[in-house]
Amino acid sequence: MIAHLEETVAEPRAASACLEELAVLLCGAGLYARVNLPIGRPPSLHVLNPALGLEEHVIIERCDRGEWWLRWGWAEEIAPASDLGRAVDTIRRVLGVGV
């Protein structure tokens, strides 16, 4: 029972830690980013391009193989969570940074 509880608590912590790291990178790349931690729901990341007013939500989920993946709110893949550089590049492109 305790092991299951630890797994249940560890999953959201790992997901939110990854999103927090991504938020720092995105803020350094000219975007605003805020991690949302709603009670009873998975964490997500709200990302805004302040220059254009474009915004999107990024979620993190485990895929069938057990790897963490970053996805848009509509479930399209952005990048594996292990490749935050690729995620930053994709998010910047979609939100019009440097276009």
Residue pairs with C-beta under 8 A, 6 or more apart in sequence:
12 37
12 42
12 43
14 68
15 42
15 43
15 60
15 68
16 35
16 37
16 43
18 60
18 68
18 70
18 81
18 84
19 35
19 43
19 44
19 45
19 58
19 60
20 35
21 84
22 33
22 45
22 58
22 70
22 84
22 87
22 88
23 33
23 34
23 35
23 45
24 33
25 84
25 85
25 88
26 32
26 33
26 47
26 88
26 91
26 92
27 33
29 88
29 92
29 97
30 49
30 51
30 92
30 97
31 47
31 48
31 49
31 50
31 91
31 92
31 95
31 97
32 47
32 48
32 49
32 50
33 45
33 46
33 47
33 48
34 45
34 46
35 43
35 44
35 45
36 43
36 44
36 45
36 46
37 43
38 44
42 59
42 60
42 61
43 60
44 57
44 58
44 59
44 60
44 73
45 57
45 58
45 59
45 60
46 55
46 56
46 57
47 55
47 56
47 57
47 58
47 91
47 95
48 54
48 55
48 95
49 55
49 95
49 96
49 97
51 96
51 97
52 95
52 96
54 95
54 96
55 95
56 72
56 73
56 91
56 94
56 95
57 72
57 73
58 70
58 71
58 72
58 73
58 78
58 87
58 91
59 70
59 71
59 72
59 73
59 75
60 68
60 69
60 70
60 71
60 81
61 68
61 69
61 71
62 68
62 69
63 69
67 80
67 81
67 82
68 80
68 81
68 82
69 77
69 78
69 79
69 80
69 81
70 77
70 78
70 79
70 80
70 81
70 87
71 77
71 78
72 78
78 86
78 87
78 90
78 91
79 86
79 87
79 90
80 86
81 87
92 98
93 99
